[in-house]
């Protein structure tokens, strides 16, 4: 995960906004992420959702506790970042662990954005 973050960060630092977005999508797809995005009328990306198939499998196995959280205006584009995690005690009955399910940058927080 740390290695992948470094690759993404390096790719993003070396390119324009368009190139950055395209490269991010390529990296996610190369690492077998499921990616969904929406475009505005002028072809700007508005929303980007991504998850990994292994995260989805983990969620199916242990989906009793799911947590959604959002950060606001902390990135370059001032877009909310939605983070979905699950909580599991499968490996150790005495300890709760969180696991990443999915992330999404969204253009706004209107109900239709989440549909």
Secondary structure, DSSP 8 states (H G I E B T S, - for coil): -HHHHHHHHHHHHTS-HHHHHHHHHHHHHHTTEEEEEEE-TTS-EEEEEEEEHHHHHHHHHS-SEEEEEEE-S-STT--EEEEEEEEE-SS-TT--EEEEEEEEEES---GGGG-
